Amino acid sequence: MAGLTACGSDDDGGSGKKNRGSSSDGSSSDSSAFSPLAALKKASDSTEQQKSARVEGNTTQGTPQGTQTSVMQGVMDWSDGGTTGDLTVTQSGGAVANSPIAGKPTPTRYTADAMYVNMGDAFASTAGKGAHWIAYDYDKLAELAGPSGAFIKDQMQNNNPSRSVQLLLATGKVKKVGTENVKGAETTHYSGTVKVADLARMQSQELSQAELQGLQEQLQTAGLETEKIDLWIDGDDLLVKKSETARNTKGQGDYESVAYYSDYGTDVTVEAPAGSDTVDFAEVS
């Protein structure tokens, strides 16, 4: 979920919506003319106002079981303060190498309170006891996993594209790399580096000091110290690409994530699966 992204069209499609990034006189703003911090502040505000987007991306992460990859695409919405989404996720390697979903496009839904993963017919006929979906309740995850679980809950409920921009802003040290074409859009590339422990602190809205301290210790034990963040902002002051890279100092594999955003303002409807077709993750763990 932390890797979600988007990029929209200047044409309002006849909907009557005002063009993205347009000023009151109809001219288009260009944040690339501002300082990096001012440009990102403008991009954060513009992206937050869109409330929804289409996203696609991929993540590679080292785990004790080997390298795990994830490819996702779908839609997300942050209009009510939290974040919801309806995506298809394909995972392989690492901890999921021998699971029923390895290498298979898997429908995944994010509601305000839980994540739901469709494990397929084979799972339903065995461990699922007739249910296709596993429910991961955020409160239960936080309770069972301690500080890292509380962080996951916070991220699931509050992650959206504008928060990625806010994170880089919070470092106070951002450089403008240059202008680049991303999927046909002219963008300005910004980059910065943040300590992973500070990253958790800056991203979290609900964690206590004790939870943040515990999470920092877990991250240090895992060998993750710094993360490089790159953002690409288009002429309408919207985030169109995000890249995150964290190097592992203990040789357990690095973390790399790239996400693209498109169709800002797209309609998003997310509903939890039927209770009769859902099983709690604690019952099948």
C-alpha atoms as a printed R data frame, in Angstrom:
    type eleno elety resid chain resno       x       y       z
1   ATOM     1    CA   MET     A     1   0.000   0.000   0.000
2   ATOM     2    CA   ALA     A     2   2.929   2.397   0.734
3   ATOM     3    CA   GLY     A     3   3.821   2.263  -2.961
4   ATOM     4    CA   LEU     A     4   0.610   3.594  -4.503
5   ATOM     5    CA   THR     A     5   0.800   6.279  -7.360
6   ATOM     6    CA   ALA     A     6  -1.038   8.332 -10.360
7   ATOM     7    CA   CYS     A     7  -1.125  10.787 -13.436
8   ATOM     8    CA   GLY     A     8  -4.191  12.454 -14.974
9   ATOM     9    CA   SER     A     9  -5.384  13.976 -18.268
10  ATOM    10    CA   ASP     A    10  -5.726  17.706 -18.895
11  ATOM    11    CA   ASP     A    11  -8.997  17.072 -20.748
12  ATOM    12    CA   ASP     A    12 -12.015  17.280 -18.427
13  ATOM    13    CA   GLY     A    13 -13.839  14.744 -20.622
14  ATOM    14    CA   GLY     A    14 -16.891  16.965 -20.793
15  ATOM    15    CA   SER     A    15 -17.509  16.566 -17.076
16  ATOM    16    CA   GLY     A    16 -17.310  20.270 -16.426
17  ATOM    17    CA   LYS     A    17 -14.469  19.817 -13.971
18  ATOM    18    CA   LYS     A    18 -11.821  22.505 -13.879
19  ATOM    19    CA   ASN     A    19  -8.545  21.443 -15.480
20  ATOM    20    CA   ARG     A    20  -6.005  20.180 -12.951
21  ATOM    21    CA   GLY     A    21  -3.496  22.773 -11.837
22  ATOM    22    CA   SER     A    22  -5.227  25.675 -13.585
23  ATOM    23    CA   SER     A    23  -5.218  29.081 -11.944
24  ATOM    24    CA   SER     A    24  -8.253  31.361 -11.751
25  ATOM    25    CA   ASP     A    25  -7.352  33.025 -15.051
26  ATOM    26    CA   GLY     A    26  -7.150  29.660 -16.833
27  ATOM    27    CA   SER     A    27  -3.370  29.558 -17.032
28  ATOM    28    CA   SER     A    28  -1.470  26.466 -15.963
29  ATOM    29    CA   SER     A    29   0.859  26.702 -12.970
30  ATOM    30    CA   ASP     A    30   4.449  25.481 -13.199
31  ATOM    31    CA   SER     A    31   5.931  24.576  -9.822
32  ATOM    32    CA   SER     A    32   9.306  23.824 -11.436
33  ATOM    33    CA   ALA     A    33   9.973  27.587 -11.321
34  ATOM    34    CA   PHE     A    34   9.879  27.532  -7.496
35  ATOM    35    CA   SER     A    35  12.470  26.292  -5.009
36  ATOM    36    CA   PRO     A    36  12.307  22.511  -4.467
37  ATOM    37    CA   LEU     A    37  10.567  22.854  -1.086
38  ATOM    38    CA   ALA     A    38   8.048  25.406  -2.374
39  ATOM    39    CA   ALA     A    39   7.349  23.275  -5.451
40  ATOM    40    CA   LEU     A    40   6.724  20.166  -3.339
41  ATOM    41    CA   LYS     A    41   4.434  22.095  -0.973
42  ATOM    42    CA   LYS     A    42   2.386  23.142  -3.990
43  ATOM    43    CA   ALA     A    43   2.370  19.561  -5.285
44  ATOM    44    CA   SER     A    44   1.292  18.217  -1.896
45  ATOM    45    CA   ASP     A    45  -1.689  20.569  -1.768
46  ATOM    46    CA   SER     A    46  -2.723  19.863  -5.380
47  ATOM    47    CA   THR     A    47  -2.428  16.094  -5.010
48  ATOM    48    CA   GLU     A    48  -4.342  16.053  -1.713
49  ATOM    49    CA   GLN     A    49  -7.254  17.916  -3.319
50  ATOM    50    CA   GLN     A    50  -7.764  15.265  -6.023
51  ATOM    51    CA   LYS     A    51  -9.059  12.661  -3.513
52  ATOM    52    CA   SER     A    52  -8.607   9.607  -5.792
53  ATOM    53    CA   ALA     A    53  -6.385   8.139  -8.504
54  ATOM    54    CA   ARG     A    54  -5.459   5.097 -10.543
55  ATOM    55    CA   VAL     A    55  -2.216   3.448  -9.473
56  ATOM    56    CA   GLU     A    56   0.280   0.893 -10.744
57  ATOM    57    CA   GLY     A    57   3.657  -0.112  -9.429
58  ATOM    58    CA   ASN     A    58   6.105  -2.776  -8.355
59  ATOM    59    CA   THR     A    59   8.137  -3.560  -5.265
60  ATOM    60    CA   THR     A    60  11.166  -5.759  -4.604
61  ATOM    61    CA   GLN     A    61  12.150  -6.566  -1.041
62  ATOM    62    CA   GLY     A    62  14.668  -8.848   0.593
63  ATOM    63    CA   THR     A    63  13.269 -11.245   3.220
64  ATOM    64    CA   PRO     A    64  14.768 -14.087   5.291
65  ATOM    65    CA   GLN     A    65  13.068 -16.439   2.786
66  ATOM    66    CA   GLY     A    66  14.632 -14.695  -0.230
67  ATOM    67    CA   THR     A    67  13.671 -11.833  -2.527
68  ATOM    68    CA   GLN     A    68   9.953 -11.110  -2.734
69  ATOM    69    CA   THR     A    69   8.392  -9.136  -5.583
70  ATOM    70    CA   SER     A    70   4.988  -7.510  -5.852
71  ATOM    71    CA   VAL     A    71   3.231  -5.920  -8.844
72  ATOM    72    CA   MET     A    72  -0.016  -4.036  -8.332
73  ATOM    73    CA   GLN     A    73  -2.563  -1.992 -10.233
74  ATOM    74    CA   GLY     A    74  -5.961  -0.535  -9.395
75  ATOM    75    CA   VAL     A    75  -7.602   2.516  -7.850
76  ATOM    76    CA   MET     A    76  -7.394   4.279  -4.496
77  ATOM    77    CA   ASP     A    77  -9.418   6.941  -2.698
78  ATOM    78    CA   TRP     A    78  -8.557   9.281   0.167
79  ATOM    79    CA   SER     A    79 -11.651  11.509   0.168
80  ATOM    80    CA   ASP     A    80 -12.738  10.672   3.733
81  ATOM    81    CA   GLY     A    81  -9.407  11.263   5.443
82  ATOM    82    CA   GLY     A    82  -8.425   7.579   5.427
83  ATOM    83    CA   THR     A    83  -7.425   5.490   2.426
84  ATOM    84    CA   THR     A    84  -9.422   2.813   0.596
85  ATOM    85    CA   GLY     A    85  -8.513   0.883  -2.536
86  ATOM    86    CA   ASP     A    86  -9.428  -1.861  -4.980
87  ATOM    87    CA   LEU     A    87  -6.336  -3.425  -6.544
88  ATOM    88    CA   THR     A    88  -4.965  -6.538  -8.181
89  ATOM    89    CA   VAL     A    89  -1.662  -7.642  -6.641
90  ATOM    90    CA   THR     A    90   0.698 -10.319  -7.977
91  ATOM    91    CA   GLN     A    91   3.354 -11.555  -5.547
92  ATOM    92    CA   SER     A    92   6.128 -14.095  -5.935
93  ATOM    93    CA   GLY     A    93   9.214 -15.309  -4.095
94  ATOM    94    CA   GLY     A    94  10.129 -14.770  -0.471
95  ATOM    95    CA   ALA     A    95   7.484 -15.496   2.139
96  ATOM    96    CA   VAL     A    96   4.769 -16.160  -0.472
97  ATOM    97    CA   ALA     A    97   6.816 -18.516  -2.673
98  ATOM    98    CA   ASN     A    98   4.832 -21.596  -1.621
99  ATOM    99    CA   SER     A    99   1.476 -19.939  -0.947
100 ATOM   100    CA   PRO     A   100  -1.706 -20.354  -3.036
101 ATOM   101    CA   ILE     A   101  -1.327 -16.819  -4.439
102 ATOM   102    CA   ALA     A   102   2.295 -17.073  -5.604
103 ATOM   103    CA   GLY     A   103   2.545 -15.673  -9.132
104 ATOM   104    CA   LYS     A   104  -1.225 -15.200  -9.426
105 ATOM   105    CA   PRO     A   105  -3.059 -11.877  -9.893
106 ATOM   106    CA   THR     A   106  -4.888 -11.516  -6.583
107 ATOM   107    CA   PRO     A   107  -7.860  -9.185  -5.971
108 ATOM   108    CA   THR     A   108  -7.120  -7.083  -2.888
109 ATOM   109    CA   ARG     A   109  -9.401  -4.559  -1.195
110 ATOM   110    CA   TYR     A   110  -8.526  -1.936   1.390
111 ATOM   111    CA   THR     A   111 -11.321  -0.528   3.548
112 ATOM   112    CA   ALA     A   112 -11.097   1.898   6.468
113 ATOM   113    CA   ASP     A   113 -10.651  -0.957   8.949
114 ATOM   114    CA   ALA     A   114  -9.155  -3.945   7.145
115 ATOM   115    CA   MET     A   115  -7.436  -5.410   4.106
116 ATOM   116    CA   TYR     A   116  -9.064  -8.316   2.233
117 ATOM   117    CA   VAL     A   117  -7.145 -10.731  -0.005
118 ATOM   118    CA   ASN     A   118  -8.895 -13.196  -2.347
119 ATOM   119    CA   MET     A   119  -6.937 -16.452  -2.022
120 ATOM   120    CA   GLY     A   120  -8.818 -18.341  -4.750
121 ATOM   121    CA   ASP     A   121 -10.857 -21.528  -5.079
122 ATOM   122    CA   ALA     A   122  -8.157 -23.920  -3.891
123 ATOM   123    CA   PHE     A   123  -7.843 -22.040  -0.607
124 ATOM   124    CA   ALA     A   124 -11.622 -21.864  -0.201
125 ATOM   125    CA   SER     A   125 -11.943 -25.624  -0.558
126 ATOM   126    CA   THR     A   126  -9.261 -26.313   2.076
127 ATOM   127    CA   ALA     A   127  -7.966 -23.867   4.725
128 ATOM   128    CA   GLY     A   128 -10.622 -21.283   3.913
129 ATOM   129    CA   LYS     A   129 -13.456 -23.667   4.828
130 ATOM   130    CA   GLY     A   130 -15.569 -22.303   2.002
131 ATOM   131    CA   ALA     A   131 -14.353 -18.683   2.195
132 ATOM   132    CA   HIS     A   132 -12.257 -17.127  -0.583
133 ATOM   133    CA   TRP     A   133 -11.177 -13.938   1.210
134 ATOM   134    CA   ILE     A   134  -8.790 -13.540   4.144
135 ATOM   135    CA   ALA     A   135  -9.534 -10.475   6.291
136 ATOM   136    CA   TYR     A   136  -6.616  -8.639   7.921
137 ATOM   137    CA   ASP     A   137  -8.159  -6.407  10.567
138 ATOM   138    CA   TYR     A   138  -5.812  -3.478  11.223
139 ATOM   139    CA   ASP     A   139  -6.464  -3.436  14.976
140 ATOM   140    CA   LYS     A   140  -5.660  -7.140  15.271
141 ATOM   141    CA   LEU     A   141  -2.485  -6.719  13.200
142 ATOM   142    CA   ALA     A   142  -1.365  -3.903  15.492
143 ATOM   143    CA   GLU     A   143  -2.094  -6.003  18.583
144 ATOM   144    CA   LEU     A   144  -0.265  -9.111  17.384
145 ATOM   145    CA   ALA     A   145   2.749  -7.527  15.699
146 ATOM   146    CA   GLY     A   146   3.569  -4.846  18.272
147 ATOM   147    CA   PRO     A   147   5.218  -1.606  17.068
148 ATOM   148    CA   SER     A   148   5.546  -2.784  13.465
149 ATOM   149    CA   GLY     A   149   1.891  -3.826  13.467
150 ATOM   150    CA   ALA     A   150   0.828  -0.433  14.780
151 ATOM   151    CA   PHE     A   151   2.862   1.187  12.018
152 ATOM   152    CA   ILE     A   152   1.235  -1.020   9.371
153 ATOM   153    CA   LYS     A   153  -2.197  -0.059  10.702
154 ATOM   154    CA   ASP     A   154  -1.306   3.626  10.569
155 ATOM   155    CA   GLN     A   155   0.023   3.322   7.021
156 ATOM   156    CA   MET     A   156  -2.972   1.362   5.747
157 ATOM   157    CA   GLN     A   157  -5.427   3.877   7.129
158 ATOM   158    CA   ASN     A   158  -3.599   7.067   6.173
159 ATOM   159    CA   ASN     A   159  -1.400   6.438   3.131
160 ATOM   160    CA   ASN     A   160  -2.069   8.478  -0.022
161 ATOM   161    CA   PRO     A   161   0.017  10.114  -2.776
162 ATOM   162    CA   SER     A   162   0.159  13.543  -1.117
163 ATOM   163    CA   ARG     A   163   1.668  11.972   1.980
164 ATOM   164    CA   SER     A   164   4.640  10.819  -0.085
165 ATOM   165    CA   VAL     A   165   5.250  14.424  -1.076
166 ATOM   166    CA   GLN     A   166   4.823  15.589   2.517
167 ATOM   167    CA   LEU     A   167   7.390  13.039   3.630
168 ATOM   168    CA   LEU     A   168  10.062  14.376   1.320
169 ATOM   169    CA   LEU     A   169   9.123  17.912   2.392
170 ATOM   170    CA   ALA     A   170   9.611  16.950   6.035
171 ATOM   171    CA   THR     A   171  13.266  16.100   5.441
172 ATOM   172    CA   GLY     A   172  13.946  19.767   4.684
173 ATOM   173    CA   LYS     A   173  16.676  18.650   2.285
174 ATOM   174    CA   VAL     A   174  15.422  18.249  -1.261
175 ATOM   175    CA   LYS     A   175  17.251  18.764  -4.530
176 ATOM   176    CA   LYS     A   176  15.889  19.319  -8.019
177 ATOM   177    CA   VAL     A   177  17.424  16.688 -10.278
178 ATOM   178    CA   GLY     A   178  16.046  17.999 -13.586
179 ATOM   179    CA   THR     A   179  13.180  17.577 -16.031
180 ATOM   180    CA   GLU     A   180  12.193  14.158 -17.392
181 ATOM   181    CA   ASN     A   181   9.430  12.546 -19.465
182 ATOM   182    CA   VAL     A   182   7.334  10.037 -17.493
183 ATOM   183    CA   LYS     A   183   4.774   8.051 -19.495
184 ATOM   184    CA   GLY     A   184   4.354  10.941 -21.912
185 ATOM   185    CA   ALA     A   185   4.160  13.682 -19.263
186 ATOM   186    CA   GLU     A   186   6.837  16.342 -18.815
187 ATOM   187    CA   THR     A   187   7.850  16.284 -15.161
188 ATOM   188    CA   THR     A   188  10.297  17.792 -12.704
189 ATOM   189    CA   HIS     A   189  12.344  15.259 -10.735
190 ATOM   190    CA   TYR     A   190  13.066  15.876  -7.028
191 ATOM   191    CA   SER     A   191  15.167  13.715  -4.715
192 ATOM   192    CA   GLY     A   192  16.069  13.396  -1.038
193 ATOM   193    CA   THR     A   193  17.316  10.921   1.553
194 ATOM   194    CA   VAL     A   194  15.896  10.251   5.012
195 ATOM   195    CA   LYS     A   195  16.860   7.994   7.889
196 ATOM   196    CA   VAL     A   196  14.486   5.028   8.011
197 ATOM   197    CA   ALA     A   197  13.851   5.564  11.728
198 ATOM   198    CA   ASP     A   198  12.889   9.192  11.041
199 ATOM   199    CA   LEU     A   199  10.804   8.010   8.094
200 ATOM   200    CA   ALA     A   200   8.521   6.062  10.412
201 ATOM   201    CA   ARG     A   201   8.252   9.023  12.755
202 ATOM   202    CA   MET     A   202   7.382  11.482   9.976
203 ATOM   203    CA   GLN     A   203   4.888   9.151   8.289
204 ATOM   204    CA   SER     A   204   2.987   8.153  11.385
205 ATOM   205    CA   GLN     A   205  -0.022  10.066  12.659
206 ATOM   206    CA   GLU     A   206  -1.230   7.792  15.438
207 ATOM   207    CA   LEU     A   207   1.829   6.069  16.939
208 ATOM   208    CA   SER     A   208   2.860   6.750  20.532
209 ATOM   209    CA   GLN     A   209   6.448   7.598  21.475
210 ATOM   210    CA   ALA     A   210   6.898   4.079  22.864
211 ATOM   211    CA   GLU     A   211   5.607   2.505  19.631
212 ATOM   212    CA   LEU     A   212   7.928   4.698  17.545
213 ATOM   213    CA   GLN     A   213  10.899   3.758  19.724
214 ATOM   214    CA   GLY     A   214  10.066   0.060  19.408
215 ATOM   215    CA   LEU     A   215   9.681   0.369  15.647
216 ATOM   216    CA   GLN     A   216  13.027   2.150  15.370
217 ATOM   217    CA   GLU     A   217  14.712  -0.725  17.210
218 ATOM   218    CA   GLN     A   218  13.050  -3.274  14.890
219 ATOM   219    CA   LEU     A   219  14.211  -1.355  11.810
220 ATOM   220    CA   GLN     A   220  17.773  -1.142  13.103
221 ATOM   221    CA   THR     A   221  17.766  -4.867  13.847
222 ATOM   222    CA   ALA     A   222  16.552  -5.503  10.290
223 ATOM   223    CA   GLY     A   223  19.507  -3.513   8.906
224 ATOM   224    CA   LEU     A   224  17.520  -0.686   7.275
225 ATOM   225    CA   GLU     A   225  19.085   2.715   7.946
226 ATOM   226    CA   THR     A   226  18.357   5.184   5.122
227 ATOM   227    CA   GLU     A   227  15.840   5.510   2.306
228 ATOM   228    CA   LYS     A   228  16.241   7.489  -0.904
229 ATOM   229    CA   ILE     A   229  13.004   9.053  -2.159
230 ATOM   230    CA   ASP     A   230  12.507  10.368  -5.698
231 ATOM   231    CA   LEU     A   231   9.362  12.154  -6.893
232 ATOM   232    CA   TRP     A   232   8.308  13.292 -10.350
233 ATOM   233    CA   ILE     A   233   5.810  16.195 -10.458
234 ATOM   234    CA   ASP     A   234   3.959  17.207 -13.629
235 ATOM   235    CA   GLY     A   235   3.015  20.687 -14.883
236 ATOM   236    CA   ASP     A   236  -0.270  20.528 -12.967
237 ATOM   237    CA   ASP     A   237   1.611  20.092  -9.672
238 ATOM   238    CA   LEU     A   238   0.564  16.443  -9.335
239 ATOM   239    CA   LEU     A   239   2.690  13.463  -8.374
240 ATOM   240    CA   VAL     A   240   3.030  11.089 -11.347
241 ATOM   241    CA   LYS     A   241   5.849   8.826 -10.170
242 ATOM   242    CA   LYS     A   242   7.427   7.846  -6.881
243 ATOM   243    CA   SER     A   243  10.533   5.760  -6.250
244 ATOM   244    CA   GLU     A   244  11.807   4.563  -2.865
245 ATOM   245    CA   THR     A   245  15.051   2.684  -2.253
246 ATOM   246    CA   ALA     A   246  16.373   1.421   1.096
247 ATOM   247    CA   ARG     A   247  19.676  -0.417   1.326
248 ATOM   248    CA   ASN     A   248  20.064  -3.255   3.825
249 ATOM   249    CA   THR     A   249  23.288  -3.061   5.830
250 ATOM   250    CA   LYS     A   250  23.132  -6.727   6.889
251 ATOM   251    CA   GLY     A   251  23.022  -8.309   3.459
252 ATOM   252    CA   GLN     A   252  19.411  -9.437   3.782
253 ATOM   253    CA   GLY     A   253  18.259  -7.736   0.589
254 ATOM   254    CA   ASP     A   254  17.367  -4.161  -0.319
255 ATOM   255    CA   TYR     A   255  13.937  -2.562  -0.678
256 ATOM   256    CA   GLU     A   256  12.959  -0.938  -3.982
257 ATOM   257    CA   SER     A   257   9.526   0.408  -4.907
258 ATOM   258    CA   VAL     A   258   8.271   2.355  -7.934
259 ATOM   259    CA   ALA     A   259   4.704   3.640  -8.339
260 ATOM   260    CA   TYR     A   260   2.832   5.644 -10.973
261 ATOM   261    CA   TYR     A   261  -0.372   7.664 -10.531
262 ATOM   262    CA   SER     A   262  -2.905   8.412 -13.263
263 ATOM   263    CA   ASP     A   263  -6.512   9.545 -13.776
264 ATOM   264    CA   TYR     A   264  -6.725  11.719 -10.677
265 ATOM   265    CA   GLY     A   265 -10.338  12.198  -9.598
266 ATOM   266    CA   THR     A   266 -11.446   8.814 -10.946
267 ATOM   267    CA   ASP     A   267 -14.530   7.184  -9.379
268 ATOM   268    CA   VAL     A   268 -13.665   4.608  -6.703
269 ATOM   269    CA   THR     A   269 -16.078   2.279  -4.920
270 ATOM   270    CA   VAL     A   270 -14.743  -0.245  -2.418
271 ATOM   271    CA   GLU     A   271 -16.871  -2.704  -0.460
272 ATOM   272    CA   ALA     A   272 -15.810  -5.394   1.973
273 ATOM   273    CA   PRO     A   273 -16.483  -8.953   0.705
274 ATOM   274    CA   ALA     A   274 -19.537 -10.755   2.043
275 ATOM   275    CA   GLY     A   275 -19.015 -12.009   5.574
276 ATOM   276    CA   SER     A   276 -19.974 -15.510   4.463
277 ATOM   277    CA   ASP     A   277 -17.062 -15.522   2.024
278 ATOM   278    CA   THR     A   278 -14.490 -14.156   4.502
279 ATOM   279    CA   VAL     A   279 -12.233 -15.757   7.103
280 ATOM   280    CA   ASP     A   280 -10.077 -13.921   9.671
281 ATOM   281    CA   PHE     A   281  -6.314 -14.212   9.152
282 ATOM   282    CA   ALA     A   282  -5.855 -15.392  12.744
283 ATOM   283    CA   GLU     A   283  -7.953 -18.470  11.946
284 ATOM   284    CA   VAL     A   284  -5.706 -19.637   9.118
285 ATOM   285    CA   SER     A   285  -2.274 -18.482  10.338
